[in-house]
């Protein structure tokens, strides 16, 4: 499951067992200043690339189903005139056996929550610059 918001991306790796989703790994990160300016489609594909990079050792060589609330991702793999950044990311994903499925945001609560985690103002001040 993957989701992106205006300032963060989140993903959950899991497996279905008897129709229940069992989480194996959670991952999320905040977007940098350049990534915040990406379009929604770019952010949604960014989270897929981020998740596949994070979960690579778990998913390489297996069929992977990506649940996302952004239906346009399904069609990016067949589009020939996409932005160069999107084409680069799509080429990175070609190492995997990927099937992208739509999932409503209300059904994708785990990834939705991970993409909404925001660093508080107090935590931002506590960063140490080395």
C-alpha positions as CSV (number, residue, x, y, z in Angstrom):
1,X,0.0,0.0,0.0
2,X,1.3,3.4,-0.9
3,X,0.1,7.0,-0.5
4,X,1.5,10.5,-0.9
5,X,0.5,13.8,0.7
6,X,1.7,17.3,0.1
7,X,4.7,16.9,2.5
8,X,5.3,13.2,3.0
9,X,5.0,9.7,1.5
10,X,4.2,6.5,3.2
11,X,4.1,2.8,2.4
12,X,3.4,-0.5,4.0
13,X,4.7,-3.9,2.9
14,X,2.5,-6.8,3.8
15,X,1.0,-10.1,2.8
16,X,-2.6,-11.4,2.6
17,X,-3.4,-14.4,4.6
18,X,-7.0,-15.6,4.7
19,X,-8.2,-12.2,3.4
20,X,-6.4,-10.3,6.2
21,X,-3.5,-8.0,5.5
22,X,-0.5,-8.6,7.7
23,X,2.0,-5.8,7.8
24,X,5.7,-6.8,7.5
25,X,7.3,-3.3,7.2
26,X,6.3,0.3,7.4
27,X,8.2,3.1,5.7
28,X,7.6,6.9,5.4
29,X,9.6,10.0,4.8
30,X,9.0,13.7,4.5
31,X,9.5,15.3,1.1
32,X,12.4,17.8,0.5
33,X,11.8,21.3,-0.9
34,X,12.0,20.2,-4.5
35,X,9.8,17.1,-4.0
36,X,7.1,19.2,-2.4
37,X,6.6,21.0,-5.8
38,X,6.0,17.7,-7.7
39,X,2.6,17.1,-9.2
40,X,0.3,14.6,-7.5
41,X,1.1,11.9,-10.1
42,X,4.9,12.5,-9.6
43,X,4.4,12.2,-5.8
44,X,2.4,9.0,-6.1
45,X,5.0,7.4,-8.3
46,X,7.8,8.7,-6.0
47,X,6.3,6.8,-3.1
48,X,6.2,3.6,-5.2
49,X,9.8,4.0,-6.1
50,X,10.7,4.8,-2.5
51,X,8.8,1.7,-1.3
52,X,10.4,-0.6,-3.8
53,X,13.8,0.7,-2.9
54,X,13.1,0.2,0.8
55,X,11.5,-3.2,0.4
56,X,13.8,-4.5,-2.5
57,X,15.2,-7.5,-0.6
58,X,11.7,-8.6,0.4
59,X,10.0,-8.3,-3.0
60,X,12.7,-9.0,-5.7
61,X,11.6,-12.1,-7.7
62,X,8.0,-12.1,-6.5
63,X,4.7,-10.7,-7.9
64,X,4.0,-7.4,-6.2
65,X,0.6,-5.8,-6.0
66,X,0.7,-2.1,-5.3
67,X,-2.5,-0.6,-3.8
68,X,-2.8,3.1,-4.4
69,X,-5.6,5.7,-4.5
70,X,-4.2,7.3,-7.6
71,X,-5.6,5.5,-10.6
72,X,-3.5,7.3,-13.1
73,X,-0.4,5.3,-12.1
74,X,-1.8,2.2,-13.9
75,X,-1.6,4.0,-17.2
76,X,1.8,5.5,-16.7
77,X,3.5,2.2,-17.6
78,X,2.0,2.4,-21.1
79,X,2.3,6.1,-21.7
80,X,5.1,7.1,-24.1
81,X,5.2,10.8,-23.7
82,X,5.6,11.1,-20.0
83,X,8.1,13.5,-18.3
84,X,11.7,12.3,-18.2
85,X,11.6,11.9,-14.4
86,X,8.6,9.6,-14.6
87,X,10.2,7.6,-17.4
88,X,13.3,7.1,-15.3
89,X,11.3,5.9,-12.3
90,X,9.2,3.6,-14.5
91,X,12.4,2.1,-15.9
92,X,13.6,1.5,-12.3
93,X,10.4,-0.4,-11.6
94,X,10.8,-2.7,-14.6
95,X,13.1,-5.0,-12.4
96,X,9.9,-6.0,-10.6
97,X,6.7,-7.9,-11.5
98,X,4.3,-5.1,-10.6
99,X,0.5,-5.0,-10.7
100,X,-1.0,-1.7,-9.7
101,X,-4.5,-1.7,-8.3
102,X,-6.9,1.1,-7.2
103,X,-7.8,1.3,-3.6
104,X,-10.0,4.0,-2.2
105,X,-8.3,6.3,0.3
106,X,-10.7,5.2,3.0
107,X,-9.6,1.6,2.5
108,X,-5.9,2.5,2.3
109,X,-5.8,3.9,5.9
110,X,-2.3,2.5,6.9
111,X,-0.4,4.1,4.0
112,X,-2.7,7.2,4.2
113,X,-1.7,7.7,7.8
114,X,2.0,7.2,7.1
115,X,1.9,9.9,4.4
116,X,0.3,12.3,6.8
117,X,2.8,12.0,9.7
118,X,4.2,15.5,10.2
119,X,7.2,16.6,12.2
120,X,6.1,18.9,15.0
121,X,7.6,22.3,15.4
122,X,9.4,21.3,18.6
123,X,11.0,18.3,16.9
124,X,12.2,20.5,14.0
125,X,14.1,22.7,16.5
126,X,15.8,19.7,18.0
127,X,17.7,18.7,14.9
128,X,21.5,18.7,15.3
129,X,23.6,20.0,12.5
130,X,27.0,18.4,12.3
